[in-house]
Amino acid sequence: FGAGPLPPVSEPIRDVVMLKRRDQESMHEKDDVGRAFPGVPRTEWHASVADNFKWWPVSLVNSAIHKVPRVRVWAYPYARWAFDYQCDLIIRNAVDILSEGKVVVPDRLHAAVFSVLLDKPVVMVDNANKKISAIYRDYLGSAPGTHLARDFDEAARIVTTLL
């Protein structure tokens, strides 16, 4: 939430942006999503080729600097700048992805948080370790436009009412 309110970078180009986990934290099968949201593309966090060319050199230099103890203190201003720079890249990337939809359907915690910061309606689906329902219960549930679904079928029904 430290990023504060974020303006979308564009008008939505699709009804739904779906961020669906593909790792061990996913609680739902790919077929469940396809059945509930036919034709809706699923995406993951990703960076453009241009952003990767910005990210990796900064990471490599920062890693190399931290391997040399005498250089760490001297290089702290660079390390701090590098961290802030990479945070800005991550936030911009998230805003680019989430701006594409009128409604966001994630099973990713940070996608839900960024959706709230973008003032986008969000229908969250819990993941295997229950982070989504916990953040919904403790924080996001009181934000306007936030919904928690048990599964992607229920999420699809909620999205239909929102659109």
C-alpha angles and dihedrals in degrees: 000000000000091000089069125207112345127205116225112248094223145004113278115272096191138029096240135029110194124195107192122182118237097189138079091285091067112106098185133068121241089241091058090058095045091052093047095042108027112191095008109126116232118219138184132205106288138161127224121247088253091053091048089054088053096043106047101051090051091048094048094049091046092050092048092050092052092054091067110067096201091053097049097080093042091048097047094106089054092046091051091049090048092052092049091046092052092046089054090051091051093048093046090049092051092048091050092052097043095043089068095074137063088212128023122216111189138164086192121096097217092048088056093049094046090048090057091048088051090050090238123149106253130194106196123202116200123247129218096274094045096239092138096054090044094053090043091052095044103036122348099051091077094051116100115256097020122131134174120213127193091220142348093275090060089043090056091053091050092047090052090057092047095051 
